[in-house]
Amino acid sequence: MRIFIAIDLDNEIKKNLSRLILKLNKGNRNIKWVKNQGMHMTLKFLGEIKKEKVSEIESALLKVTKEYKSFPLRFKGTGTFPPGKKVPRVLWVGIERCEILKSLQSRLEEELEKLDFPKENREFHPHLTLGRVKTSFILGPTLSEFEKHNDTDFGEMEVNKITLFMSTLKPTGAEYTVISEFELK
């Protein structure tokens, strides 16, 4: 099974981001947009694991979430990966600087490393993927519109849990199923 740990978004944030996608989409088939129900902010991608490993992962998540209280998270601005390229691969919405989020993600990395999940080599860059570029053909107008939202505030939500998801790859795109949720104290 293919799994990851994420923050599921509240409905208001999903609604705001869906409006942006609708505005950007306008028939552009060169970008694979994230569906409303699939919107989340990944904290750690674990990849393919054996089902038997889930309980160990859940124990680690329970341990970490007991250390944190709920906290606000603001979604603001847009950007691309790789940054500054004419032809990006990913279009994303940013997360306003949040030390609690960075600390939570770092603690998850520490606990999961004990279970043989290697730490990320890259620095954690909190973001929410909105779309993946399939081809750069006629991407210019969409990118121009996207860049107009570099400072847009998409709202704030209270993070009160993290979720362990299973990802199933299908021809229509990835489908996410909640395995378990962990409340922050």
C-alpha positions in Angstrom: 0.0 0.0 0.0 1.2 3.5 -0.8 0.8 6.0 2.1 1.5 9.5 3.2 0.9 11.8 6.2 -0.9 15.1 5.6 -3.1 17.9 6.9 -6.6 17.6 5.4 -8.0 21.0 4.5 -11.2 22.5 5.8 -14.1 23.1 3.4 -13.6 26.9 3.3 -10.0 26.6 2.2 -11.0 23.9 -0.4 -13.7 26.2 -1.7 -11.3 29.2 -2.1 -8.7 27.1 -3.9 -11.3 25.4 -6.1 -12.4 28.9 -7.2 -8.8 29.7 -8.2 -8.5 26.4 -10.2 -11.8 27.2 -11.9 -10.5 30.7 -12.9 -7.2 29.2 -14.1 -8.5 26.1 -15.9 -10.7 27.6 -18.7 -10.2 24.5 -20.8 -6.5 24.2 -20.3 -5.7 20.5 -20.6 -2.0 21.0 -20.2 -2.3 21.0 -16.4 -3.7 18.2 -14.3 -5.5 20.0 -11.5 -6.0 18.6 -8.0 -9.6 17.7 -7.3 -11.4 19.4 -4.4 -11.7 16.2 -2.3 -8.0 15.4 -2.9 -6.7 18.7 -1.5 -4.2 18.3 1.4 -0.9 19.5 2.6 1.6 16.6 2.7 3.9 16.4 5.8 5.6 13.2 4.8 5.3 10.8 1.9 6.2 7.2 3.0 5.7 5.4 -0.3 4.9 1.7 -0.7 4.8 -0.2 2.6 3.6 -3.5 3.9 0.2 -3.4 5.6 1.8 -4.8 8.8 3.9 -1.6 9.2 0.8 0.6 9.5 0.4 0.0 13.3 4.0 1.1 13.9 3.5 4.2 11.9 0.2 4.9 13.8 2.1 4.6 17.1 4.7 7.1 16.0 2.0 9.5 14.9 0.1 9.2 18.1 3.3 9.9 20.1 4.1 13.0 18.0 0.5 14.5 18.0 0.3 14.2 21.8 3.1 16.8 21.9 1.2 19.5 19.9 -1.8 21.7 20.4 -4.0 22.8 17.5 -2.6 25.8 15.6 -3.7 28.2 12.8 -2.4 27.8 9.3 -2.7 30.5 6.6 -2.7 29.8 2.9 -1.2 32.7 1.0 0.4 33.3 -2.3 1.3 31.1 -5.2 4.5 29.7 -6.7 6.0 27.0 -8.9 8.5 24.1 -8.8 11.1 24.5 -10.0 10.9 28.2 -9.1 11.6 30.8 -11.7 11.5 28.4 -14.7 9.5 29.2 -17.8 8.1 25.7 -17.8 7.3 24.7 -14.2 6.3 21.1 -13.3 4.1 22.0 -10.3 1.8 25.0 -9.5 1.3 25.5 -5.7 -0.3 27.7 -3.0 2.0 28.7 -0.2 1.7 28.4 3.5 2.5 31.4 5.6 5.6 30.9 7.8 4.5 28.7 10.8 7.1 27.5 13.3 4.7 25.0 14.9 4.2 23.4 11.5 7.9 23.1 10.9 8.4 21.7 14.3 5.6 19.1 13.9 7.0 18.0 10.5 10.5 17.7 12.0 9.3 15.6 14.9 7.4 13.3 12.4 10.7 12.9 10.5 12.5 12.0 13.7 10.0 9.4 14.8 9.6 7.9 11.4 13.4 7.6 10.9 13.3 5.2 13.9 11.0 3.0 11.7 13.5 3.1 8.8 11.8 5.8 6.8 14.8 8.1 5.8 14.6 11.8 6.5 14.1 14.1 3.5 17.3 15.5 2.0 15.5 18.7 1.0 14.3 21.3 3.5 10.6 21.2 4.2 8.8 23.7 2.0 5.2 23.7 3.2 2.8 24.1 0.2 -0.3 22.7 -1.3 0.0 21.4 -4.9 -2.8 22.8 -7.1 -1.7 21.3 -10.4 0.9 19.4 -12.3 2.0 20.5 -15.7 1.6 17.8 -18.3 2.9 19.8 -21.3 4.1 23.4 -21.7 2.2 23.9 -24.9 0.1 27.1 -24.6 0.8 27.4 -20.9 1.6 31.1 -20.9 -1.9 32.6 -20.4 -2.5 30.3 -17.4 0.8 31.1 -15.8 0.3 34.8 -16.3 -3.1 34.5 -14.5 -1.5 32.3 -11.8 1.3 34.8 -11.1 -1.4 37.5 -10.4 -2.1 35.5 -7.1 1.4 35.7 -5.7 0.1 37.7 -2.7 -3.5 36.4 -2.5 -4.7 35.3 0.9 -6.7 32.1 0.5 -7.7 32.0 4.2 -6.8 30.5 7.5 -7.8 27.2 9.1 -7.2 25.6 12.5 -5.1 22.5 12.3 -6.4 20.1 14.9 -5.4 16.7 13.5 -3.1 15.0 11.0 -4.2 12.2 8.8 -2.6 9.0 7.5 -3.8 8.5 3.9 -3.5 5.6 1.5 -3.0 6.7 -2.1 -4.3 4.5 -5.0 -3.1 5.4 -8.4 -5.8 5.2 -11.1 -6.0 6.4 -14.7 -8.2 9.3 -13.6 -5.6 10.3 -11.0 -4.7 9.4 -7.4 -7.5 8.5 -5.0 -7.0 9.1 -1.3 -8.5 7.0 1.5 -8.2 7.9 5.2 -6.5 5.1 7.1 -6.5 7.0 10.5 -6.6 10.4 12.0 -4.7 11.8 15.0 -6.0 14.7 17.0 -3.6 17.3 18.3 -4.0 17.7 22.1 
